[in-house]
Amino acid sequence: MNIFTILLLAGVAIAFYVVSVYNGLQKLKTQIEASIQEIGNQLKRQASLIPNLESSVKGYMKQETNIFKMLTEARKSVTQAEESGNVKDINKAIDQIQGLVPQMKVVLESNPEIKSDQTVIKFMNELTDTADKIAYARRSVIDLTQSFNQKLVTFPSNLIANAFGFKKEVGLATPTSGEHLEVSSSEMESPKVDLN
Amino acid sequence: MTHYQLVSSNKRRSAIIMIGFVMFVVLVSWVLAGALEYDLSVVGMALIFSGFISFGSYWWSDKIILGISNARIASREEFFDYFTTTENVCLGQRIPMPKLYVIEDSAMNAFATGRNPENAVVCATTGLLNKLERAELEGVVAHELAHINNYDMLLMSIVTILVGMISLLSDWFLRIGFSGGRKKSNSDNNSGQIQVFLMVAGLILALLSPLIAQLIKLALSRKREYLADSTAVSFTKNPVGLANALTKISLDQEPLEVANKATAHLYFADPLKNHHGGIGMFAKMFQTHPPIEERIKNLLSIA
């Protein structure tokens, strides 16, 4: 085996490696896009649940105008998120919907006759499950973004990534500084829940 | 420590065992074949034999286990939490959803099988489904999906085939070696001494290696259980759910009626309840699953 054959084989091996890293990065990028769309998909599913929930509890909760207001707000923000598709709107919609679940639970606890109604039970389960699904859809984006960004900073894949101009993926960007990360002294006190 | 490091360290440990096992297999094959002065084609034959026998159980593992376990399909209406937690974990990992089955038994247990994620099956007992909260069930389901995702069925089948091959070689060695079936060699004194050495080594290995291979297989099985636990946490990001499920299961004393020694290793926790309070170190080597307290401790270290 002379030196030229060795160099040729080494060259071929390196070329294969470069191609596989490049393809891997492109694949991850596409998967990240698809996963962000999946969040929108889950939000849409939840949006269609909300009108059903409203109608099933309307009979019981005439006094609970607060809940209806929240439901309407949630539905509006989901439609907004679906239309714009940007991450900030998605996050807002998720916050509003996920804020619904504990509030609904509080109302149910104080109203035994609603609580035992089968339709309401079924819908509460579906609502909880859909909140879970949104969490998992987000998790998928987070995991894929992590895999992708990891390749951009570890050796030797970072060389290939830089050579082809791959940029760090944003994923579900939450700002890493800001007041939402701080807990004020008033928030440290136990909340008082008024069920009347 | 986070689940990332736990998953890496578990993967590393099971890789070390696999490498050690392969080296062991190579050593035994070489010694046994050499001692009888056969070439390595005899090893090839043993491998094919063993492969033939075990291949069916690998390829149709899902149908076989369901057939002997009295399982029925689990519907979304009847088992909402079981179905939706599986759906959700699969969504998070972008893997196809396995077929879900249920066994009517008050003992708490679950298993997963299938040669790859597209042909996977997860089965749980009604006892488990009734006694666990949603978050705990999610942990158990994630553990089972982790087994499927890590191709544990494939790995353990390969190991089983190799263990079978070792057993066959040892068996043949003991029969042939002592019934004068050896090839006659016109070697001189020098290689005669090497031959004697190989015969002695071969004899020891032939007697001990099936046992050693089995122990290595069991050690690997335990490492894969730890890996499944930590992978499950990387799926759900909730170690406490699975830890609580394990606590509940450890308190459940009932042995699972449909399980037996052949299927015990597939289950979530040792279904035959072979552990009594203090287990000696020797007995620990023969367990398919690590002790539950160790598993819980492992999970809570990243909680």
Contacts between the chains, C-beta under 8 A, distances in Angstrom:
chain1	res1	chain2	res2	distance
A	31	B	94	7.3
A	35	B	94	7.6
A	38	B	91	7.5
A	125	B	80	5.9
A	128	B	134	8.0
A	129	B	80	7.7
A	129	B	84	4.5
A	129	B	88	7.4
A	132	B	84	7.3
A	132	B	85	7.8
A	132	B	88	5.1
A	133	B	87	7.5
A	133	B	88	5.6
A	133	B	91	6.2
A	136	B	88	4.7
A	136	B	89	7.1
A	136	B	91	4.8
A	136	B	92	3.7
A	137	B	91	6.3
A	137	B	92	7.4
A	139	B	92	4.8
A	139	B	237	6.9
A	140	B	91	6.9
A	140	B	92	5.2
A	140	B	93	7.3
A	140	B	94	6.2
A	143	B	92	7.6
